Amino acid sequence: MPILRPLSLTFAFLALMLSFNIQPSFAAEKLVIKSTVSAKDTPVDYKQTIITRKLAQLKSDKEQISNFYNEYNNKIKEVKAKDYAAGESVNADELIALSKDIASNMALASYLLEDVRTTQRLVTAEQALSLSEMEEEVTRLVADIKQQEADVKNESQRYRDYMTAERNKLEAVANASSPASDEPKPEQSTTNAAQNIVWEEAPAPNTSDAAPLIAPHTAKPLMTIKFNRPDVNYEQPLNGVVAQVLKRYPDASFELVAMSNAMTDTRALEKAQIIATRLVSLGVVVDRITQSFSYNPGSVNPEVHIFLKP
C-alpha cells in the first residue's frame, strides 16, 4: 500500500512534535491574526482621555487654592488677635506681603472658575453634574477670598489708625514740653547717655514763597543709635524724631547708614532693616527709605545713623 505509507509517516511526525510540546506554525499564525483583529475592534477614545485628565487637573487646582486660603486665614487670625495697646506689634512688610498673596490667590480662583465653566460644555452629562458641584465650591471659595481681602484691608487700616494716634500723642507731648519759640535752635540736640542714643531736631523749613517745602540733606544724622547692649530702647525717640520730620516735610526721605568695624559683621545691617520697617509703620513711604553700609574700624559696637534727605 504505497499511498498509505506517506500518511502514516506524517501522523507519526505530528505525534512526535506533540510529545515534545511543539506547536505547529500555522497555529501561531492563526493566533497572531486573531489578536490583530481584536485590537482593531476596541479603538481608544482620545477625547475622553483628555477630558479625564482635565477634570483631575481642575480638582488638583481647587485643592491647592483651598490650601492657600486656609494658610492665609490663619495669618489673618494672628493679625486680628494683636493688641497694639498692650505693646503687641505687627510687621508692616509681612502685612503688605499677605495682602499681595491673597490678591494672587484671588486671581487664581477667578481663572479656575472660568476654566470649570468652559470645560462643562465638553463633557458628558454625568461629568457635567460633577463639574456643576465643583463650580459651586469654587464660587464659594472666590467669595471667601474676597472676604480675606476685606479683612486684611481693615487690619491695615486699624494698624495705621493706631500708629497715627500714637504719633499724635508724641507730638502733643513734644509740643507741651517745647520752649515758647516757634522754631528750635539749629544745633539743639538731646542725648540719652545711658542708651547711647543721640538725635537732632528736624531742620526748620524754608518758608520763602519761592522755595518749595523740600527737606534739606542733613550733614549730621538726625539720629544715631549705638547698639552697645541687646535692649537698647530707641523706639520712643525714633517716633518723636520721625513725627517732627513728617509734620514739616510730609514727603521727606530717610537714609539709614549701617556702620560696623568689620566688613563681615551684619548686625548693623540687620538693625537698619528693623528700623526701616519701623519707619514704614510710622508713615514713611517705602520708596523714600534707602539703606547703605559704612565700614568704620573705630566703632566698638554696631551703629545705625539716620539722615534726612531731600
Secondary structure, 3 states (H helix, E strand, C coil): CCCHHHHHHHHHHHHHHHHCCCCCHHHHHHHHHHHHHHHHCCCCCHHHHHHHHHHHHHHHHHHHHHHHHHHHHHHHHHHHCCCHHHCCCCCHHHHHHHHHHHHHHHHHHHHHHHHHHHHHHHCCHHHHHHHHHHHHHHHHHHHHHHHHHHHHHHHHHHHHHHHHHHHHHHHHHHHHHCCCCCCCCCCCEEEECCCCEEEECCCCCCCCCCCCCCCCCCCCCCEEEECCCCCCCCHHHHHHHHHHHHHHCCCCEEEEEEEECCCCCCHHHHHHHHHHHHHHHCCCCHHHEEEEEEECCCCCCCEEEEEEEC
